[in-house]
Amino acid sequence: MNYCPKCGTKLENDHRFCPNCGHELYGNAEVVDSQSSYNGDHEALQQVAKIFMIIMTILAGFALFPLIWMVPMTVHYSRCIRNGRKAGVAFAICTLLFCSFISGILILVDENA
C-alpha cells in the first residue's frame, strides 16, 4: 500500500495526485511505501504540542495561585482602611510576598508610623 508523502493518505497505484491534499506525485519514487516517516513526524508534533500544553498549564496554575491570594488580601486591606484599623505586620509581609512588593513596603511603613 502506498501513502502520500505530504498528508499520509492511502493511495492507489495509478494516482498522479493525492485525492486528499492534491499533492502531485511523480511516479513511485515520490510515493512513500510505508506510513512510518509520516507517523514519526506526526507523533513528534503531537508530543511537542502536549509538552507545551503541560508547561502552559503549570505556568497558568502559578499565575492563578497568587491571584487566589491577592483578591482576598486586597479586600481585607480595603476593609482595614475603611474601618480605620491597622492591617498588621504579618499582613504587610504577606502582601510583600504574595501581592506587591511596593504595597507591602508601604503597609510596613504605615504600620511603623
N, C-alpha and C positions, 0 to 999 in steps of 0.2 A: 504494500500500500504506500502511495506517495503522499506527501504533505506539502503545502505551500510554505516556502521559506520565510514569508513575511508574517502570515497570520496563523499558520498551523492547520488550516482546513484540509480535510482529506480530499484527494484529487483522483480523478480517473486518469488513465494513461494518455488519453487523447486531448486533454485540456491544454490550451495555449495560454489562457488567462485564468486566474483564480476566480471561481464563481462567488467567493465571499468578499474579497478585498479588491479584486481587479488587477492584482499584480501580474505583470506579463512574465510568462515562464518561457525560458529559452531552452527548449529540448529537455532531456532528462538530467543534464548537468546541473541545472539550476534547482530542480526539484529535490527536496530533501527526502531521502529514503526512509528515515525514521523521524519521529517527532521528538527525539531526545534533546537535540540542541535547542529547539523552540521551548520545550518544557523546562530546560535548565535555566534559560533566560527568564522565563515566566515565573518560575519558582523563586529565583533570586530577587526579582522585583517585588514579589509578594512578601518575602522575608524582610526586605528593606523597608517596605511600607509598614509592616507590622511592628518593626523595631521603632520607627519614627512615631507611630501611634502610641506605643508604650511610653516612650520618652516624653511626648507631649502630655500624656495623661498624668504622668508623675509631676511634670512642671505645673500643670494646671492644678493638681492637688496641692502643691506647695503654695501656689498663689491663692487658692481658696482657703487654706488653713489660716493664714494671717487675717484674711477678711472676716473669718468667723470670730476672731478675737477683736478686731478693730471696731466693728459695729457696736457691740455691747459696751466696749470701753469708751467710745465716743459718746454714747447715750448716757453712761454713768457720769462722765465728766461734765456733760451739759447739765445734768440734774444737780451736780455739786455746785456748779456756778450759779444756777438759778436759785438754789436754796441757801447760798452763802456759806457752804461748808468747804473745808479743805479736802482735797482728794486723798492725801496721804503720800508718804514717801514710797511705800511699796507700789502703790498705783502708778506713781510717776516713773519708777524704774521699769515696771511692766510696759508702760506707754513708750518709754525709751527703747525697749527691746522689741516690742511687737507692733507698735503703730508708727511712730515717727520719732526719730532721734531729736529733732528740734523741739517738738511738742513735749517730749519727756524732760528735756533740759529746762524748758520754760516752766513746766509744772514744778520741777525741783527748785528752781529759783524762787518761784512764788511760795512754795512751802517753807523755805528758809527765811523769807522776808518778815 
